[in-house]
Amino acid sequence: MGKKTLLEFFGVEKGNIKKNVKFNYEVFGNSLLINNAQKKIIQKLIDLNVTPNSYNEAEIQKLINEFNVSDIEKSYLRHVVDNEVNGFGPLTDLINNDDISQIMVNGPQQVFVELDGKIIKDDNVGFLNREHIRQVLIRLLEPLDKKLEDLEAAFKVELLNKMKLSVIMPPITKDGPVFTIRKNPNIKIDIEELLRLGTLTPYMARFLEAAVLAKLNIIICGTSGSGKTTLLNALSYLVDESERLIVIDNNNELNIKTPNVVMLESDTQLTNITVNDLVSYSLNLRPDRLIIGELKGKETFQVMNALNTGIEGLITTMYAGSVSDALNRLETLILMDGIETSKLVIRNYIMNNIDLIVHIDRLSDGRRKVVNISEILAVSQEGIRVQEIFAFHKKGLINNNQVHGEFILFKYLPKTYEKIKAKGINTIKDIFSV
C-alpha cells in the first residue's frame, strides 16, 4: 500500500474545514482521557511541524493507538487534527462562525470573543502553551508570505479574507503573544438592517437618507467597536448611483457598491504616498463625492480645503466619545497641518463645511445605537455650540442588564433641513411638522 498523507490517514478531506461542528466533552465516556489525547496529539503535531504536505505517519499512528476511544471520540480527534493541519488550530471554528465578529487571545487559556456586541470568554477554546499560539500565528501569516520572526514586536496585517490581525509580541508583552482578529461581516448591513436591529428610528433613518441625497457633509464619530464603519457603509448604499465616488480607505473595510467608484489606499511602506496626498490627488479625478474611511491626521485640513472648493457629500468617520469631543479633535487635526491662524477662524471653517455630526455608541449590553445627530449652531472664542436634532437618552438597566432608554426628536427646525429642501428633497416635512 502506498504512503498515505496525514489527512488521508485521519479520514480528513484536504481543504475541508468543518464550519459548524461542535463537540462537548460531556458526551464522552471519559472526558479526561479525550482531553489528554487531544493535548498529546496537538503537541505531537507541533513537535513534528506537521503541515498538509509533511507528517510522520508512524509517530501519529503510535500516538492514536495509545487511546481506546469510541467512534464519536475518534470523530472528535479527527476534527482536532483537521483544525491543526488544515485550519487555524483551536481558532478554526471561531473564524468560520459568522456570528462572532472579533476574536481576542490574551494567553493560552484566555480566549475571548465578541458575540452580538458582547465580549465573553470562551472556555471551550484554548491553546496548549505559548508555542501553540505562535504556530497558529505562523499559519495565519503563511498565505501572505510573511514570517513571524521578520515582523516587528507589534504589527497589524490584513489577511486574505479581509480579516484584520493585530499582534503584540514579547518583549512588549510579558505572557507571550497577544492578538486580536477582527472580522468583516459577510452580510450587507444597510439602513433597513440597522432599523431592524434598533440602532436608530425610522425618523432618524429618513433624515439621514435625505441628508445623503442632498449631499450634506457628514462626520460619524464613536469609540472603537461602536459601529462607525458599519454606519458609513449603510449611508454609502443610499448614494445616488449616478454619482462618481472617490473612496479613500486605508483599512479596506468599506464596501461601496456604486458603479462609478474609485478606491484609493495609501501604503507608505511601498509608495510613500500618504492619505493627505491621496486627498489632493482625488480632486483631479472629478469626484462628485468623497468618502474617507477615517480622519486622523494632516489630511483633515486637505479635506476641509476640498469641501471649501465645492466638493459636496463628504461621509467620513473619526474616533471620539461624543459630538463635542469630535469637534475638538477636528480642530486639533486641522492644526496638525501647521497652519498659523486663530481657533475662531478654524471653528468658522468647520461650521461652514460640516453639516452633521452623527455619534454612534456601543452600549453596556453590546447593542449599538445612534445616540446623537447634531448640527453646528454657532462658533465663538469659547468653542463650538451645537444643537441636537435626535438623541438616545439612557434611563437605566432592565432584565438581563439590558440598557433601557428612549430616542428623542427635539422640537427644533434644523438649519440642515433648509439645505435639504433647497435640493428639492421634500420627503421629511412630516418629521419637523413644517
N, C-alpha and C positions, 0 to 999 in steps of 0.2 A: 504494500500500500504506500502511495506517495506521501510525502510530508505534508501535514495539514498546517494551515495558518492558525494563529491563535483564535481568530474569530470563528473559523470552521470548527475548531476543537470544542468551543463552548456553545456552538449552535447559534451564533450571532451573525446576522447578515451585515456585511460591510455597509457603512453609511446609514444603518437603520437605528437611529437613536430614538428610543421609545419615548413618546411625549406625555402620555397620560398614565403611565404605570406607577402605582403607589403600593408600597409594601408596609405592613405593620408588624413589628416583632411579636405582637400578641397572638398572631395566628400561628406562630411557630411552636412546635412542641418544646423546643429548648432554645429560648431567645439568647441565652448567654453563649451557647455553642455557636449560633449563627453570627452573633456579634464578633466573637473571637475569630471565626472563619473569615468573615469579611475583612477584619483588620489584617489577618495574615496574608490574604490574597492581595489586598491593596499594597501592603508593604513589599511583597514579592514582586509585584508589577513595577513598583518604584525602583527596587533594587536592581531589577533586570533591565530597567529603562525600556519597558515594553511599549511598542507602537504597533499600528496595524501592519507594519512591514517587518517587525522584528519581535521575536519571542523565544522562549526556551520551553518547548513542549514538555520535556521530561520533568523539569522542575515544577511546572504548574500541575502536571498530572499527579506527581507525588504529593503535592500540597492538597489537592482536592481529595485524594484517596485517604487522607488522614481523617476525614469527617464522614460520619454516617448520616447522610441527610436525605430528607424526603423529596418528592418531586417538586412541591411548591417551594421548598427551601433551595433546591437546585435552581429553580427558575429565578429566585431572588439573587442568588450568587451570579448567575449568568447576566442579570441586569446590572449588577455591580461591575462585572468585567466589561460589559458593553459601555457603561459610562466612563470607566477609566481608560479604556483602549480607544474607543471610537467617539468619545464625547469630551466633556469637561469635568470629569470626576464627579464629586458629590454635588456640584452645581448644575449638572446637566438638566435635571428635571425642573429646577428653578428657572433656568434660562429659557426652557421651552414652555413654561407656564405663562400664558398671555395675561393672566390676572395679576401677576407680580410685575411691578413697574421698576423696582430697584432692589439690588442685592448688595448687602454690606457685610464684609468679612473683617472682623476685628481680631480674630485668632482662630486656632484650630477648632474650638468648641464654641465660638462666638460668631454665629451666622445670623444676621437679621435680614428681613425682607420688608418691603413696603407693599402692602396689600390693601386695596380700597382706601388709599390715603393714610393708612395707619402703619407704623413701624412696629413689627413684632419679631421676637426671637423664634427661630425655627429650631426646635430641639431635636428634630428628626434628621438634621443635616449637620455634618461635621467633618473635619479633616483629622488624619492620624496625628500629624505634627506639622511643624513649620515647613519642613521639606516637602510635604504633600501639597501645601499651599503653593510653594514655588513651582512645583511640577504643573499644577493647574494654570498658573500664570504663564508658564512657558508654552503650554498648549494653546492658550488664548492668543498669544502673540505669534504663533507659528504661521498662520495664513498671511500675516503682514510682513513676513520675512524679517522680523525683529527679534533680537536676542535680549533676554532679560539682563544679562550681565553687561551689555553695552549701553544700557539706558541709565539715566540719572536716578538718584535715590527717590525722587518724586517726579512722576510723569503722568501725562494724560494722552490717550490714543483713542481713535475711533476704530472699532472693529468692523469687519466686512459687512455685518448685518446692521450697521448704524448704531450699535450699542456703544456707549461711552465708558471706557475703562479708565479709572483714576487710581493710581497706585502710589503708596508711600512705603519705602523700604528702610531697613536699618542702614546707617546708624540713626536716622531721624526717628524711627520707632524703636521702642525697647523690646517689644514682644514679637518680632518677626514682621513679615509683610502684612500691610493693611490695605484693603482696596474696596472700591465700590464699582458696580456695574449698573449703569442707568440705561434702561431700555426705552426705545421709541414705541409708542402704541401702534399696533398693527391695524387699528380701526381708525376711520376718519371721524374726528370729533368736530362737528360743526355746531352752529348756534342751536339747532334743534336738539342735538345731543346734550349740550350744556343746559338747555331748558329742562330736559328730562331729568338731568342729574340735580336740578335745583340750584345750579351755580348762579343763576340770575333769573329775573322775572320776565314775562312777555313784554312789558313796557320797556324794560332796560334793553332787551334784545332788539326790539323795533327801533328804539332810539339809536343804538349803536349801528344798526344796519343803515338807517338814514344818514348817520354821520359818515359812514364809509362811502356810501353812494355820492354824498355831497363833497367828498374828498377833503374832509377835515383832517387836521394833523393830530394824531392820537399817540400818547405815550401810555403804555401799560406798565405799571410798577408792581412790585411784590418781592417777597423774600425767596430764598432758594426752595424749589419744590412747590411753590404756590400755584403754578399753572399759567405763568406768563406766556410761555411759548405756545401752549395749547390754545389759549385765548387768541393770541396773534394769528395762529393758523386758522382758527374759526372765523376771525374777521376777514382774513385774506380770501376765504371762499365766497365772501359777499361782493368782492370787487367785480366790476363790470368786465366781461370777457374781451371787450374791445380795447381795453387799456393795455399799454405797454409797461410792464413792470421791470424795474431793476432791483434785484434782491441781493443784499449783502449779508451773508450768514456764515460766520466762522465756525459754528458748532454743528452745521449740517443737520439741523433739527427742523427746519421749515419745510413744509410740504405744499408748495404753491402749485395750483392746478391750472392757472390761467394760461391760455395758449401762447400769448406773446410775452414770454418771461425770459430774462437773462439772469442767471445765477452766478454770483461772484463770491470768491472766497480768498482771503489773504493767507499767505503762507510765508512768513518772514524767514523761515529756515531755508526755503528754496529760492525765493524771488526777492526778498527784502521789500516787498510791497505790503504796506500797512492798510488797515481799514480806512485810515484817513486818505490815503492815495486812491483807494477804490471809490470813495465818495466823490472825489474830484474827477476821476475818470468817468464815473457813471453819468455825469452831466453832459458828456459828449455823445452819449448813446441814445439820446432823445427819449428820456423817460417821461411817462405820464404820471408815474407814482414811484416813490422809493419805499421799500420795505427793508428794515435793518433789524437783524436778529437781536442786537443789544447795543445800547450806547454805554460805553465805559471808558472812553479815553479822548484823545485830542480830536478824534473825528467829530465830536459833538459840535464844535464850532463850525466845522465844514458843513455839517448837516444844516445848521441854522442859516448859514450863508446860502445854501441851496434853496431852502424854503423862502429866503428873502428875495431870491431871483425869480420866483414864480412857480417853483415846483410845489405841487399840492398832494395831499393824500398820504403823508408820511404815517406809517404804522411801525412802531418800534417798542422795545422793552428796556427796562433798566431795573437794577436792584435797588429797592427802597422799601421801608416798612410802613410808609404812609404817603399820602399825596404831598404833604408839606416836606417830608424827607426827600421825595423825588425832585421837587423843585429846588431845594437847597443843593442837592447833588448835581442837578443840571447846571446851576451856577458854577459850582466847583469844576465840573468837567469843561465848561466853556473857558474858564480861566487857565486850564492846563495848556491851552494853545499859546499862552504867553502874551496875550493882548493886554495892553495897558489902557484901561477905561474904568469908569466908576461902576459900582454894583447897580446903581439905578439904571444906567444905560443897558446893562446886561439884562436886568429884570424886564425892562421895556421890550428888549429884543425877544425875550421868552414869551411875554404876553402877546406880542404881535404875531408870533409864529406857531405857538402851541395852542390848540383849541380845546382839547380834552385830556384829562389825566384819569386813567382807569386803574383803580387799585384792586388787585385780586389777592386773596389770602387763603392759606390752609388753616382751617380751624383746628382746635384741640382734638376733635373727634375724627379728623382726617379728611373731612369734606372741604371742597374748595368753594369759595363764594366771592363774587364781585361785591366788595364791601363799600366801594365808593366810586362814583363817577362825578367829577368836578370840572369846573372851568375857572379860568383866572378872571377875577373881578377887577382888581386894580393892583398897582405896584407903588411902593414908596421907599424912602430910605430905610424904613424899618423892616421891610420884607415884601412878600407877595401875598396878597389876600385872595383866597379862593372862595367859591360858592359851590356847595354841594347841590347836585341835581338828584342823584339817587344815593342811597346808603343802605347798609345792613347793620342793624343795631343788635348786639348780643344782650340777652336778658338773663342768661344763666344756663344751668345744665338740667336735663331731664333724664329719663330712663337710659341706662347704658352709657351715661356720661355724654349723651348727645347734646350739642350746643343748641339752645333754644333762642330764637331771635326773630326779627321781622325786617322785611325790606320796606324802605320808606321812599316815597316820592315827595320831594319838597315843594311847597307852594311858591314856585318861583318860575318865571318865564326866562329860560336861558338865552344868553346872547347868541349862543351857537344855533338856537332854533331859527333865528332870523337868517343866519348863514345857510342853513339847510333849506329854508323856504325860498331863499333867493336863487337856489339852484333848481327850483321847480319841483321840489320834493314835498308833497303835502300829505304824507302818509301818517304823520304823528300829531296832527292837530288835536285829536281827542285826548291825547296824553296830558296836554297842558291846558285843555279847555279854552282854546282860542279859535 
